[in-house]
Structures are given as structure tokens and as C-alpha cells.
Amino acid sequence: MVVQMDGMTPHAGAAPAARPPRRAAVGMPPESRVPMPAQNLQDAGKPRAFLNPERSRSPRWRRVAVLGGTAAITAAAVYEMGVSLSLGGITPVEALVVLLFAINLGWITLTFVSAAIGAAVIAARRPRASLTTPLTGRTAVLMPTYNENPERVFAAIEAMATGVRALGEDSTFDWFILSDTTDPAIALAEEAAFLDLRSRLGDDNAPLYYRRRRRNIARKAGNIADFCKRWGGGYDYLLVLDADSLMEPTSIIELARRMEADRDAGLIQTVPRLVHGKTVFARLHQFASRIYGPAIATGLAWWVGGEGNYWGHNAIIRRRAFTEAAGLPDLPGKAPFGGHILSHDFVEAALIRRAGWTVKIADDIQGSYEETPPSLVDFAIRDRRWCQGNLQHVGVLPARGLHWVSRFHLVSGILSYLASFLWLLLIAAGFGLAVQAYFTPPDYFSDPHQLFPTWPQIDSVLQLRLLALTGILLLGPKIFGFLTVLLSRKKRLSCGGALRLTGGFLFEVVISALMAPITMLIQSGVVLSILRGKDAGWKPQQRDGGGITWKQAFRWHRWHMAAGLGLALSAWMISPMMVAWLSPLIVGLMLSVPLSIFTSSTWIGSRARRLGLLTTPEESAPPKIGSEVLTVRPIHRAIVRTSPDIRLIVSDDWRRQLHLALLDVANDRQRGDIDPVTAVAAAKLGEAESLDEALASLKPEEQAVALATPTLFTRLSDLGALSAKKSKEREPEAA
């Protein structure tokens, strides 16, 4: 393959929409630096004033309706719970049950009310006309990647870039792959895929750039911040994607137009739909997200207004708002609660709103997609990092100047993981209440002067009524979402018709109910490990494949099975009725191993799809952007599979010079700042006497640093040249 060396037209940060002349192929355009100071959480400063207050201020009555309705339902239920337990006086255990019940019920009631309003809004909504004004600002489309499959990343970029070009708006978009990859083989595959795609796209059609950092400082948030500080001055907007993101070109352009039309908008977040699920687990999440998600997201967008949230990808951000207001500080202390903020998105949204910009959820924009982990095990691994990041927000909550709705988003993120732990505590307290009633002899004459006994009572009618209410509140959001699809002929048919849609709904409800106690224990265990001070780290996500062995499943779920068995035996010792009440928990936990294997199976997932079970509109009529990705992905697969290794790179002069041209030459090291991996790699290369010796001694992460550091790569090349010279000298002797 011959790669063109004059590949791209960089943007030098001149006037928006004006491209500078062509130049020699390098990974990135000339720098256009802007400051991005870390924000002081204790000093908010003075926020900017809205340019259009009527459009940018959120209606208060909507918040009164949602939060007032939530408070009323919760208060009524908690009152009845208190009444049902207080007939014979409230014991400490009963008081704990009421408290935990109030917290858990308030959380699910808010979702219920939001989903009910969201369903009503969807039913009454009329299609919104897309904007048609020409774009004038420049947008940088950013796709961070960390040890991801390059064929996936570059196929997605190609499909989106060529789609935008076909719509005639490519002159205002530049495309960036921002790599934090630490695997040397993947890094070289990324380079090969980038050079091939740049050559095929052509300089005049879709400017494409690539940068791999030597050090993954602050992870994804640091990756984006590094781009903003060094190249952000050349762009008005940032469209942030994830490695599994896809967006229809029309949606990309619509986002940019909405940002330009609203001068108070700091961030506009789309609601991504899950696609490409192959396992039962992935397709369950895909179905739930597509059927129930719109009602919940629309209700949330309806009442939060300009104080929306950011989910880290598939969103457009005003570059000025981001660099001036959203620089993340390090939290005091060590991980897991201190240091770099892992869940950066919620915090960035809160800081942007604090500075006087709106943050909106564009729930009406279609064509925004992402993927989901293929199994419960993979989901749990990813959730570990998210849980730690959300719990870090405890340190952000006291920040000065945050809008109260922004604080609500932070609290909701924290509770999304604490809810499982609180649920577990509620079950334990309820179980303790049953044990207390069974083993503690009742005191019929608590007052020595009373003539008649006081009989211990619990109002069973009220208890059953509360149980029914809790079930309605839990299932309500799913029912609302299901009805919005069922009652729309077009949506119903896109999900396979009423029968298949109903079957998928019932199947999802049952399997999700069985998996709920497993997820509860997993998240509770994660919360406890973080509270004990264990850091989650940062590992690549598993996006493809699926399927786990019985051995893996047993290793992951053996304690869940043991917990289910122990709960069943303990309940049986008290009463068979207790076993019946706890049966949803017991069955889910005891079946955790086969359930995990069943839901991670791609074979069962494909059979379910053939039967039309869990069908979504994106499966019935695949999005055009997804079809484009499938068309070009084999090209990238071939490039990745034939990408050169380190030996070929250092031994071939043309490839070596091309690799050097793509390196990020920024010196981000301060005096006295010694990176251990770089230092060790330099020491090993200094001692090595041949390329074979060097490669044998370097660990993968050290090889990746050597490939990314010009001086170390030059040393590798010198060792390669020396080895080649010695090999030639030995040839005549052998002859």
C-alpha cells in the first residue's frame, strides 16, 4: 500500500470556516493554544448573563410539578408504612425500615413521575423541523480511544465523515482520533488505519487527524483537555464521541446548527440508543433503552430545562464555555475519592452551567447511537469504574455556585450506585424485623400498672397495599414506555408487531427481575470495596463477543449463589411464608451462574432475534450510518491485520520516517517530573546491544512509550540498523 505523504489540510486557528493551505503529512494541525485553567470549587466567580433570558431560563412550574408529585406520593407511602408498623409502637428496627423505605421509594418515585410526564410529552409531540441555516463556526469531532479495536474506530469515523461530506457541510468539520492507547500492537494498527483512511478520504473532503499521547494523564478527561489547550483555539465547538459512538450525519449537523442558533447554549446532549447487541444481555439492555428510555429521558429533559446533564459522549460543547469554565481540578487526597475525577461528565456540565451557560438534553434528536457490554460480567467490570467516579462527586457537591439542579444530577449519580446498597440494607432490616418478631417474646404488659395486654400488631392490609404501590412505581416507567410504543402503529410495527413487542416486554421484565438481586450484590460489593479505599483503575472495555464459560461464571457468581442459599435456609427457619416473600431474591441469586451464561450467549441472542424477541426499530430497519460502517469495516479489518510490527517499522526507512512524522512531539514533562515507565524504557534501551535484546526486555507499556517518544524510537531504530549491519557482516562468513 502506498500512502500519500501530503495527506491533510491542517487548521491553523485562523478565521472560522477558512482552511489554511496544504502541508506535509503529520498527525495534527499546527497548534492553536487556549488556556483551560482548573476551576476553583470554592470560588465560583461571576457567571455570565444570558443573552436570551426568556429562552434560556427554565420554567419553575415544571419542577414544582415533578418534585411536588414525587414528594406527595413518597410522603403518603411513608406515612402508611409508619402507620402499618406503629400499631404496637415503633421499635428501632422498625424505624430503620421506615427510613430506608423512604429513601428507596423517593428514588423510584421520581423516575416514575418523570417517565409518566415523558410519555405524555411524547404522545403530544409534533415533529420539530430541522434547522437549515448554513454553518459558519468550525466543529472539531473528537473520538478518544484507549486500546480499542482500530477497525471499529476508523470505520465509524469514515462513515460519519463521508456522510457529512455528502450533505455538503464538510467544510466546517474536522475529525480527530485522540488516542491514549498503551498496547504497542494496537498503536501501530491505529497508525496504519489512520494513514490508509486519510489517503482514501482525500485532503479536500474530510480533514482527518490523529494524535497518541505518551502519558495518559487524567484519562479521557485529560485527553480532551490536552486537545483543547493545544488545538482548541481553532474551533468554536467540540462534538465529543466515544469509541463505540455512531451518529447520523444529519444529527451531527443538526447539533451544530442548534448550538449556533442558541448563543447561551454551552452543551447540548443527545440521548444515544443502544445498537448492535448480539448477546441476550446486550439485547435486553438495547430493548429496555429503546422502549423505556425515551419516556424517562424526555421527562427528565422536560423538567431540568437548561440545567441538563452531560453523559460524556454524543454531545456538542461550545469550546469557549468548556475551556473557560470546565477545567477539572484534582480532588484532595488519594484514590479512590481523591485525585483525577473519573466521572468527569457530570462535573463538567455542572461547571459549565455555573459559569452562566445552559446545558440541554436534546431528547428529540434521533440518530445517536452507542453500544453496551455483552455480558453481566463485562457490565460489572465497567460499573466498578463508574461507581468510583460517581462516589467521587461527594467531594464536588459542596462546590460554590452550582445550580441546585446540577447538584441534583450529582446526587442522582451517587444514589444510582448507593441505591443497591440501600436496597440491601432495607432487605436486611426487613429480615431483622421478621427475626425480631419470631424470636423475641412479646411484652404484653410493658406498663406494670396496665390491666389489659398490648398485642403486637402489623397492619397486613396496609402492607399489601404498600407492596402493590411499590410494584407499580417500579414497573411504571417500563409500562409507560411500552405503551408509547404499543399505541403507535409505526413504532409497534418497527418492533415486530404487538405480539412480539409484548413478548419482549414480558421477557425483559422477568429476566431483569431475576438479575436485579445479582446486580444489587455486585454494586453493594463495589461500594464497600471503594469505601475500604480500593482504586478501580482504568481498563479497556469489552465491546465485542460475549459468552463466558461455566468456570468463569462460577468464579464470578459463587458468592451470589451462596447468598441465595443462605437466605433461603434462614427464611425457611423462620417461616415458609418468609421464603415466599423473598422468593424473587432467592431464585435470582441461586440461578446467577446459569443466568449469567444464558444472557451472555450470542447463539441464544441470535435465536431470539430470529424469533423477533426483543426487536427494536434499529434492528427492523438498520440505521443508514450502521450500514455504512458495515460496508467499510472489512477495509479497515484488512489494514489492521496487515499493519506492520515494531521490527518492520524500525527497519524500513520509509515507514520509520512516516512514523516519526506522526509522533506527538509536545514536551509535557516539567523539570523533576519523572515518568517511571519512560525512565525504565530509556534505561533498558541504553543497555541493550541489539534490537532483539531491547524488544525482549521491554514490557508492552514500555514498548508503547518507546514508540511514542522520538528519542527512544530513534534508539530503537539505531539498534535495528546495528542488528541489520551485523547480520550482513555475518553473511559472507556463512558463505
Summary of the structure (lengths in Angstrom):
residues: 735
radius of gyration: 28.7
end to end distance: 34.4
largest distance: 117.2
contacts: 2450
relative contact order: 0.12
helix: 60%
strand: 7%
